Amino acid sequence: MGSFEVFEHTADIGIIARGSTLVEVFEAAAEGMFSLMVDPCSIQNRAWLERRVEADDHEGLLVAWLNNLLAVVNIEAFLPVVLVVDQLSPRRLRATVHGEPIDPDRHHFRRDIKAATYHMVEVKQADGGWTARVIFDV
């Protein structure tokens, strides 16, 4: 199971995600991003969506994955709570995203994340596991 930590960056905010596998890191990065936005305990697992993204490398794939999830919130008005990366290759990711439609009475947003950025993005294998660093434009 992956984990994440938050760090401040000038006017933005970032996370460092860790996991024993690359899949765990991608899942932890998404969980970290959503924990910055809304209390995960307020989201129920009532529906699911499938998401697919492609990119040229792991860093691009991470940014594409996180920005695709932000589109789920901002365009489809859906809040994920469980994110399962079903397939991950160096250029493609397929995931099942569980959650529910946004309910303004229950979902109180902590902060607005505009986008995951390429600024200082990093995905690397180290110490028997994986880490990813990403900064969000808020």
C-alpha positions, -999 to 999 in steps of 0.1 A, spaced: 0 0 0 14 34 -10 16 65 11 22 102 5 34 134 22 25 170 15 51 198 10 47 235 4 61 251 -28 60 289 -32 23 296 -40 16 260 -49 16 227 -30 30 192 -38 31 157 -27 57 129 -26 41 95 -31 58 63 -21 50 26 -27 66 -7 -32 54 -8 -68 48 18 -94 10 11 -93 10 19 -55 28 52 -62 3 62 -89 -26 53 -65 -10 71 -36 -4 102 -57 -41 104 -66 -52 97 -30 -28 125 -18 -42 149 -44 -78 143 -34 -70 145 3 -58 181 -3 -91 189 -19 -118 173 2 -121 150 33 -120 115 19 -143 103 48 -171 124 33 -171 105 0 -190 73 -4 -182 45 -28 -215 44 -48 -205 44 -84 -174 38 -106 -158 52 -138 -130 38 -160 -102 61 -168 -74 57 -195 -44 79 -201 -14 78 -223 20 96 -223 56 93 -234 71 84 -200 63 78 -163 64 115 -154 40 124 -183 18 95 -173 16 107 -137 7 143 -148 -19 130 -173 -34 106 -147 -38 133 -121 -51 159 -145 -76 134 -159 -88 128 -124 -92 166 -119 -114 166 -150 -136 139 -134 -142 164 -106 -145 196 -126 -163 183 -157 -182 152 -145 -189 165 -109 -177 131 -95 -155 127 -64 -133 96 -63 -125 79 -31 -110 46 -42 -86 46 -71 -75 13 -85 -48 12 -112 -58 -19 -132 -30 -17 -158 1 3 -160 28 2 -186 55 28 -194 31 46 -217 -5 37 -207 -26 36 -176 -61 21 -171 -79 26 -138 -112 21 -121 -123 51 -100 -149 46 -73 -168 74 -56 -200 95 -60 -214 126 -76 -205 158 -58 -230 167 -31 -225 203 -19 -242 195 14 -217 168 23 -185 176 3 -168 207 16 -137 215 -5 -105 224 13 -87 239 -17 -91 241 -54 -64 223 -74 -62 236 -109 -37 212 -124 -8 188 -118 23 204 -133 54 193 -150 75 216 -128 100 194 -109 79 162 -116 98 131 -109 91 93 -108 119 71 -98 128 37 -84 149 38 -52 155 18 -20 135 -12 -31 104 8 -40 91 38 -60 86 75 -53 69 102 -73 70 140 -67 45 163 -82 35 200 -77 0 212 -81 -11 246 -93 -36 259 -68 
